[in-house]
């Protein structure tokens, strides 16, 4: 009933059903494309309980809700009587509109969002985010189960041969082993073809002949004077993504000239006849090399100067949220698949802790009231890995806690990289993911040191510099 009431208020304040052209959602925002922007009462929407803030880009009203926006979206569509879309908003800009009391950093983000010549790297990362994000629920669940299994074995509560641990590992590994199916489905939806074609393409790459043949290097299937190489595409992203991307173009091209009455019979068949050889001989191997190349590049950067790399990545992460730059999970999952550990995801963990420390420190200097209560609650929430409420509700409006978060994160990232902190499974980058850092060595101890440093750095920097608690204009 609480969600329904909030949705009714939003619907009323955006001008009613008649003023909504389309409704989408991304990972944190309810996105409403409106017909007449003058009917939208932005300031009143911001006051609704449960709404973090409201941004306007063009004729799109973005109501920032935070985690759980998918449930709000379902309720909103039900209340408004409009059709739900089967995928998140394809426009993953997630930029913040410039307002008179916002920082120059936010203004730059808005300029980038509205620019027609948008950075192609940002576009690529946002596309990756839109494809990977729908799978994260399963991936995070698997990662947490993997962490639980590792903890039980490390603490010697159970043996690795225990039937329960064996079954637990089967469940935990499932979303990673069959990741191409999750990515294939999401990629097909993103590229505007049936998701089941994406599943079929993933099935081609995961066919036992190819997967089992990968154990014998240099083997493959000879075809037309070329060789279909055998690679193990389990837990991979780029091979199926590239294959589905090209398939979608071929499919739509065929559909344009195929008579409507026989499209369902012949379009898919011809598209696979054309695309599958290209995918198996060129696209999928290329995707595999891209994954290896990305992992190698990041590894070399950390090998060159781990403290600098850790400080840089961890320090800029709050800005990537504000700028809407996403897609890092593709690199992290690639690292886990190739290296069996990852050192990028921990940066998010330590950045989130620095945000928590800085936001809670800011709350100590606030007068009792809504802002102080919001700073306290959102600061605590950030420890769990949910930082949007703290960033949008406190850090950006007050500005200087944002800088404290970035500096604290840079310090935490530097320490973590110096200590060689790694994660061994994908999980929500909050305190509940601590089990994914357990190994047979001292990685957990190094992680706990980095946890303490990150949170304290954000907290103490906010206090030492005696930042103002009054919102600056």
C-alpha positions as CSV (number, residue, x, y, z in Angstrom):
1,X,0.0,0.0,0.0
2,X,2.9,2.3,0.7
3,X,4.4,1.8,-2.8
4,X,1.0,2.2,-4.3
5,X,0.4,5.5,-2.6
6,X,3.8,6.8,-3.7
7,X,3.2,5.7,-7.3
8,X,-0.2,7.5,-7.3
9,X,1.5,10.7,-6.1
10,X,4.1,10.4,-8.8
11,X,1.5,9.8,-11.4
12,X,-0.5,12.8,-10.3
13,X,2.5,15.1,-10.2
14,X,3.8,14.2,-13.7
15,X,0.4,15.2,-15.2
16,X,-1.4,11.9,-15.1
17,X,-1.5,8.9,-17.5
18,X,-2.3,11.1,-20.5
19,X,1.0,12.9,-20.1
20,X,3.2,9.8,-20.1
21,X,4.5,8.6,-23.5
22,X,6.6,5.8,-22.1
23,X,7.7,4.4,-18.8
24,X,11.0,2.5,-18.2
25,X,13.3,1.8,-15.3
26,X,17.1,1.3,-15.0
27,X,18.9,0.0,-11.9
28,X,18.0,2.9,-9.7
29,X,15.5,5.2,-11.5
30,X,12.0,5.3,-12.7
31,X,12.2,6.9,-16.1
32,X,9.1,8.6,-17.6
33,X,9.1,10.1,-21.1
34,X,6.4,12.9,-20.8
35,X,4.6,14.7,-23.6
36,X,4.4,18.1,-21.8
37,X,7.2,18.9,-19.4
38,X,5.3,22.0,-18.1
39,X,2.8,19.8,-16.4
40,X,5.4,18.0,-14.3
41,X,5.8,19.3,-10.8
42,X,9.4,18.4,-10.1
43,X,9.9,20.1,-6.7
44,X,6.8,18.4,-5.3
45,X,7.8,14.9,-6.6
46,X,11.2,15.4,-4.7
47,X,9.2,15.7,-1.5
48,X,7.5,12.4,-1.8
49,X,8.6,9.9,0.8
50,X,10.8,7.3,-0.9
51,X,12.0,9.5,-3.7
52,X,15.7,10.4,-3.4
53,X,15.7,13.1,-6.1
54,X,14.4,14.0,-9.5
55,X,16.4,14.7,-12.6
56,X,15.1,15.9,-16.0
57,X,16.9,15.2,-19.3
58,X,15.1,16.5,-22.3
59,X,11.5,15.3,-21.9
60,X,12.5,12.4,-19.7
61,X,11.7,12.7,-16.0
62,X,14.0,10.5,-13.9
63,X,12.7,9.7,-10.5
64,X,15.6,8.4,-8.4
65,X,14.4,5.6,-6.2
66,X,17.5,3.5,-5.6
67,X,17.5,-0.4,-5.2
68,X,14.0,-1.9,-5.5
69,X,13.0,0.4,-8.3
70,X,11.9,-2.6,-10.4
71,X,9.1,-3.3,-7.8
72,X,8.1,0.4,-7.8
73,X,8.0,0.3,-11.6
74,X,5.6,-2.7,-11.6
75,X,3.4,-0.9,-9.2
76,X,3.5,2.3,-11.1
77,X,2.5,0.6,-14.4
78,X,-0.3,-1.1,-12.6
79,X,-1.5,2.1,-11.0
80,X,-1.2,4.1,-14.2
81,X,-2.7,1.4,-16.4
82,X,0.2,1.3,-18.8
83,X,2.1,-1.5,-20.4
84,X,5.3,-2.7,-18.8
85,X,8.4,-3.1,-21.0
86,X,10.3,-6.4,-20.9
87,X,13.7,-4.7,-20.4
88,X,15.3,-1.8,-18.6
89,X,15.6,1.5,-20.3
90,X,18.0,1.2,-23.2
91,X,19.2,4.8,-22.6
92,X,21.6,4.1,-19.7
93,X,22.9,7.7,-19.4
94,X,22.1,8.0,-15.7
95,X,23.4,11.5,-15.7
96,X,22.5,14.3,-13.2
97,X,20.8,17.4,-14.5
98,X,22.6,20.7,-13.8
99,X,20.9,22.8,-11.0
100,X,21.9,26.0,-9.5
101,X,23.2,24.4,-6.3
102,X,25.2,21.6,-7.9
103,X,28.9,21.3,-8.5
104,X,30.8,21.8,-11.7
105,X,31.5,18.1,-11.8
106,X,27.7,17.4,-12.1
107,X,27.5,20.1,-14.8
108,X,30.2,18.3,-16.8
109,X,28.3,15.0,-16.5
110,X,25.1,16.7,-17.8
111,X,26.9,18.2,-20.7
112,X,28.3,14.8,-21.6
113,X,24.8,13.2,-21.3
114,X,23.2,15.8,-23.7
115,X,26.1,15.8,-26.2
116,X,25.3,14.1,-29.5
117,X,29.0,13.1,-29.8
118,X,28.9,11.1,-26.6
119,X,32.1,9.4,-25.6
120,X,32.1,6.0,-27.4
121,X,33.8,4.4,-24.4
122,X,30.9,5.6,-22.2
123,X,28.4,4.2,-24.7
124,X,30.2,0.9,-24.7
125,X,30.2,0.6,-20.9
126,X,26.6,1.6,-20.7
127,X,25.7,-1.0,-23.2
128,X,27.6,-3.6,-21.2
129,X,25.8,-2.5,-18.1
130,X,22.4,-2.8,-19.7
131,X,23.2,-6.3,-20.8
132,X,24.9,-7.6,-17.6
133,X,22.7,-5.9,-15.1
134,X,19.6,-8.1,-15.6
135,X,21.7,-11.1,-14.7
136,X,23.3,-9.7,-11.5
137,X,20.6,-11.1,-9.2
138,X,21.6,-14.6,-10.1
139,X,25.3,-13.8,-10.3
140,X,25.3,-12.2,-6.8
141,X,23.3,-15.1,-5.3
142,X,25.8,-17.5,-6.8
143,X,28.7,-15.4,-5.5
144,X,27.3,-15.2,-2.0
145,X,26.8,-19.0,-1.9
146,X,30.3,-19.5,-3.1
147,X,31.5,-17.3,-0.3
148,X,29.5,-19.3,2.2
149,X,31.0,-22.5,0.9
150,X,34.5,-21.1,1.1
151,X,33.9,-19.9,4.7
152,X,32.5,-23.2,5.9
153,X,35.6,-25.0,4.5
154,X,38.1,-22.5,5.6
155,X,36.8,-22.6,9.2
156,X,36.9,-26.4,9.0
157,X,33.3,-26.6,9.9
158,X,32.8,-28.9,6.8
159,X,35.1,-30.8,4.5
160,X,35.3,-30.0,0.8
161,X,34.1,-33.5,0.2
162,X,31.0,-33.1,2.3
163,X,27.9,-33.8,0.2
164,X,26.3,-30.5,1.4
165,X,29.4,-28.5,0.2
166,X,29.4,-30.4,-3.1
167,X,25.7,-29.5,-3.7
168,X,26.2,-26.0,-2.5
169,X,29.1,-25.5,-5.0
170,X,26.9,-26.9,-7.8
171,X,24.2,-24.3,-7.1
172,X,26.8,-21.5,-6.6
173,X,28.7,-22.3,-9.9
174,X,25.5,-22.6,-12.0
175,X,25.0,-18.9,-12.9
176,X,28.7,-18.5,-13.8
177,X,29.1,-21.7,-15.8
178,X,26.0,-20.9,-17.8
179,X,26.6,-17.2,-17.9
180,X,26.6,-17.2,-21.7
181,X,22.9,-18.1,-21.6
182,X,22.1,-15.2,-19.3
183,X,24.1,-12.8,-21.4
184,X,22.8,-14.1,-24.6
185,X,19.2,-13.6,-23.6
186,X,19.8,-10.1,-22.3
187,X,21.9,-9.1,-25.3
188,X,19.2,-10.3,-27.7
189,X,16.6,-8.2,-25.9
190,X,19.0,-5.2,-25.9
191,X,19.6,-5.6,-29.7
192,X,15.8,-5.9,-30.4
193,X,15.4,-9.5,-31.3
194,X,13.8,-12.4,-29.5
195,X,15.6,-13.4,-26.3
196,X,15.3,-17.0,-27.3
197,X,17.5,-16.4,-30.2
198,X,20.1,-15.2,-27.7
199,X,19.7,-18.5,-25.8
200,X,20.1,-20.5,-29.0
201,X,23.3,-18.7,-29.8
202,X,24.6,-19.3,-26.3
203,X,23.7,-23.0,-26.8
204,X,25.8,-23.1,-29.9
205,X,28.9,-21.8,-28.1
206,X,28.2,-24.1,-25.1
207,X,27.6,-27.2,-27.1
208,X,29.5,-30.2,-25.6
209,X,31.5,-30.8,-28.8
210,X,33.0,-27.3,-28.5
211,X,33.4,-27.2,-24.7
212,X,34.8,-30.7,-24.4
213,X,37.1,-30.2,-27.4
214,X,38.7,-27.1,-25.7
215,X,40.6,-29.5,-23.4
216,X,42.8,-30.4,-26.4
217,X,44.6,-27.2,-27.6
218,X,44.8,-26.6,-31.3
219,X,41.8,-28.8,-32.2
220,X,38.7,-27.8,-34.1
221,X,36.3,-28.6,-36.9
222,X,37.5,-28.0,-40.5
223,X,34.9,-26.3,-42.6
224,X,35.3,-24.6,-46.1
225,X,39.0,-24.6,-45.7
226,X,38.7,-22.8,-42.4
227,X,38.8,-24.1,-38.8
228,X,36.1,-23.7,-36.1
229,X,38.4,-23.5,-33.1
230,X,37.4,-25.1,-29.8
231,X,37.2,-22.7,-26.8
232,X,35.7,-23.2,-23.4
233,X,33.1,-20.4,-23.4
234,X,31.7,-21.1,-20.0
235,X,31.5,-18.1,-17.7
236,X,32.3,-15.8,-20.6
237,X,30.5,-12.6,-21.8
238,X,32.1,-11.2,-24.9
239,X,31.9,-14.2,-27.2
240,X,28.1,-14.5,-27.0
241,X,27.6,-10.8,-26.9
242,X,29.5,-10.2,-30.2
243,X,27.7,-13.1,-31.8
244,X,24.2,-12.0,-30.8
245,X,25.0,-8.4,-31.8
246,X,25.9,-9.5,-35.4
247,X,23.0,-11.9,-35.5
248,X,20.6,-9.1,-34.6
249,X,21.7,-7.0,-37.5
250,X,21.5,-10.0,-39.9
251,X,18.1,-10.9,-38.6
252,X,16.6,-7.4,-39.0
253,X,18.1,-7.1,-42.5
254,X,16.5,-10.4,-43.6
255,X,13.2,-9.4,-41.9
256,X,13.0,-6.3,-44.0
257,X,12.6,-8.2,-47.3
258,X,11.1,-11.4,-46.0
259,X,7.3,-11.6,-46.7
260,X,5.5,-11.2,-43.4
261,X,3.5,-14.5,-43.6
262,X,6.7,-16.6,-43.7
263,X,9.0,-14.6,-41.5
264,X,8.5,-16.9,-38.5
265,X,9.6,-19.9,-40.6
266,X,12.5,-18.6,-42.6
267,X,14.0,-15.4,-41.0
268,X,15.5,-17.1,-38.0
269,X,16.7,-20.1,-40.0
270,X,18.5,-17.9,-42.6
271,X,19.9,-15.6,-40.0
272,X,21.5,-18.5,-38.1
273,X,22.8,-20.1,-41.4
274,X,24.6,-16.8,-42.1
275,X,25.7,-15.8,-38.6
276,X,26.7,-19.1,-37.0
277,X,29.8,-19.8,-39.1
278,X,30.9,-16.2,-38.6
279,X,30.3,-16.5,-34.9
280,X,32.2,-19.8,-34.5
281,X,35.1,-18.9,-36.7
282,X,35.6,-15.2,-35.9
283,X,33.3,-13.5,-33.4
284,X,33.4,-15.9,-30.5
285,X,37.2,-16.4,-30.6
286,X,37.6,-12.6,-30.9
287,X,35.4,-12.1,-27.9
288,X,37.5,-14.6,-26.0
289,X,40.7,-12.7,-27.0
290,X,39.1,-9.4,-25.9
291,X,38.4,-10.9,-22.4
292,X,41.9,-12.1,-22.1
293,X,43.3,-8.8,-23.3
294,X,41.2,-6.8,-20.8
295,X,42.3,-9.0,-18.0
296,X,45.9,-8.8,-19.1
297,X,45.8,-5.0,-19.4
298,X,44.3,-4.5,-15.9
299,X,46.7,-7.0,-14.4
300,X,49.7,-5.3,-16.0
301,X,48.5,-1.9,-14.7
302,X,48.3,-3.3,-11.2
303,X,51.7,-5.0,-11.7
304,X,53.3,-1.7,-12.8
305,X,52.0,0.2,-9.8
306,X,49.3,-1.5,-7.6
307,X,49.0,1.4,-5.1
308,X,48.5,4.0,-7.8
309,X,46.1,1.8,-9.8
310,X,44.1,1.0,-6.6
311,X,44.0,4.6,-5.5
312,X,42.9,5.8,-9.0
313,X,40.1,3.3,-9.6
314,X,38.7,3.4,-6.0
315,X,38.9,7.2,-5.9
316,X,36.9,7.9,-9.1
317,X,34.1,5.4,-8.4
318,X,31.7,7.9,-6.8
319,X,32.0,10.0,-10.0
320,X,31.2,7.0,-12.2
321,X,27.9,6.7,-10.4
322,X,27.1,10.4,-10.9
323,X,28.3,10.2,-14.6
324,X,26.4,7.0,-15.2
325,X,29.5,5.2,-16.3
326,X,28.8,1.5,-15.8
327,X,29.8,-1.9,-17.3
328,X,32.7,-2.7,-14.9
329,X,31.0,-6.0,-14.0
330,X,32.0,-7.4,-17.4
331,X,35.7,-6.9,-16.6
332,X,35.2,-8.3,-13.1
333,X,33.5,-11.4,-14.3
334,X,36.1,-11.9,-17.0
335,X,38.8,-11.7,-14.3
336,X,37.0,-14.3,-12.2
337,X,36.7,-16.6,-15.2
338,X,40.3,-16.3,-16.3
339,X,42.3,-15.6,-13.1
340,X,39.8,-17.2,-10.7
341,X,40.0,-14.0,-8.6
342,X,39.4,-10.3,-9.1
343,X,40.9,-7.1,-7.8
344,X,38.5,-4.6,-9.5
345,X,35.3,-5.5,-7.5
346,X,37.0,-4.8,-4.1
347,X,37.5,-1.2,-5.2
348,X,33.7,-0.8,-5.2
349,X,33.6,-2.4,-1.7
350,X,36.2,0.0,-0.3
351,X,34.7,3.0,-2.1
352,X,31.3,2.2,-0.6
353,X,32.8,2.1,2.8
354,X,34.5,5.5,2.3
355,X,31.1,6.9,1.2
356,X,29.6,5.5,4.4
357,X,32.3,7.0,6.6
358,X,32.1,10.5,5.0
359,X,28.3,10.6,5.1
360,X,28.1,9.5,8.7
361,X,30.7,12.1,9.7
362,X,28.7,14.7,7.9
363,X,25.6,13.7,9.9
364,X,27.5,14.5,13.2
365,X,27.7,18.2,12.2
366,X,24.1,18.5,11.2
367,X,21.3,19.9,13.3
368,X,18.6,17.4,14.3
369,X,16.1,17.1,11.5
370,X,15.4,15.4,8.2
371,X,18.8,15.8,6.7
372,X,20.6,14.5,9.7
373,X,18.3,11.5,9.9
374,X,18.8,10.9,6.1
375,X,22.6,11.2,6.4
376,X,22.7,8.6,9.2
377,X,20.4,6.1,7.5
378,X,22.0,6.4,4.1
379,X,25.5,6.3,5.6
380,X,24.6,3.0,7.3
381,X,23.0,1.7,4.1
382,X,26.2,2.4,2.2
383,X,28.0,-0.2,4.3
384,X,25.7,-2.8,2.7
385,X,26.8,-1.6,-0.8
386,X,23.9,0.6,-1.6
387,X,25.3,4.1,-2.1
388,X,22.9,5.9,-4.3
389,X,20.8,7.3,-1.5
390,X,23.9,8.7,0.3
391,X,25.4,10.1,-2.9
392,X,22.2,11.8,-4.3
393,X,20.7,12.7,-1.0
394,X,23.7,14.0,1.0
395,X,27.1,13.9,-0.7
396,X,26.2,15.7,-4.0
397,X,23.9,18.4,-2.4
398,X,26.5,19.1,0.4
399,X,29.4,18.7,-2.1
400,X,32.3,18.3,0.3
401,X,31.3,14.9,1.7
402,X,31.6,13.7,-2.0
403,X,35.3,14.8,-2.0
404,X,35.8,13.1,1.3
405,X,34.4,9.9,-0.1
406,X,36.7,10.1,-3.1
407,X,39.8,10.8,-1.1
408,X,38.9,8.2,1.5
409,X,38.2,5.7,-1.3
410,X,41.5,6.5,-2.9
411,X,43.4,5.8,0.4
412,X,41.4,2.6,0.9
413,X,42.0,1.5,-2.7
414,X,45.8,2.2,-2.4
415,X,46.1,0.2,0.9
416,X,44.0,-2.7,-0.5
417,X,46.1,-2.9,-3.7
418,X,49.3,-2.7,-1.7
419,X,48.1,-5.6,0.5
420,X,47.0,-7.6,-2.6
421,X,43.4,-7.9,-1.6
422,X,41.3,-10.1,-4.0
423,X,37.8,-11.4,-4.1
424,X,37.1,-15.0,-5.3
425,X,33.4,-14.6,-6.2
426,X,31.1,-11.9,-7.5
427,X,28.9,-10.4,-4.8
428,X,27.2,-7.2,-3.8
429,X,30.2,-4.9,-2.8
430,X,29.1,-4.4,0.8
431,X,30.0,-5.8,4.2
432,X,27.8,-8.9,3.5
433,X,30.3,-9.9,0.8
434,X,33.1,-10.4,3.2
435,X,32.9,-14.2,2.9
436,X,33.9,-14.0,-0.8
437,X,37.4,-12.8,0.4
438,X,38.1,-16.0,2.3
439,X,41.0,-18.1,1.1
440,X,43.6,-20.5,2.6
441,X,46.0,-17.6,3.2
442,X,45.7,-14.2,4.8
443,X,43.5,-12.5,2.2
444,X,40.6,-12.1,4.7
445,X,42.9,-10.4,7.2
446,X,44.2,-8.0,4.5
447,X,40.6,-7.3,3.5
448,X,39.6,-6.4,7.1
449,X,42.5,-4.0,7.3
450,X,41.5,-2.3,4.1
451,X,37.9,-2.2,5.3
452,X,38.9,-0.3,8.4
453,X,41.2,2.1,6.6
454,X,38.6,2.9,3.9
455,X,35.8,3.7,6.3
456,X,38.0,5.6,8.8
457,X,39.6,7.6,6.0
458,X,36.3,8.9,4.7
459,X,35.1,9.5,8.2
460,X,38.2,11.3,9.5
461,X,38.8,13.4,6.4
462,X,35.2,14.8,6.7
463,X,35.9,15.7,10.4
464,X,39.5,17.0,10.1
465,X,38.7,19.5,7.3
466,X,35.6,20.6,9.3
467,X,33.5,20.7,6.2
468,X,30.3,22.8,6.3
469,X,27.1,21.0,6.8
470,X,24.9,23.7,5.2
471,X,24.1,23.0,1.6
472,X,26.1,25.3,-0.6
473,X,24.6,27.3,-3.5
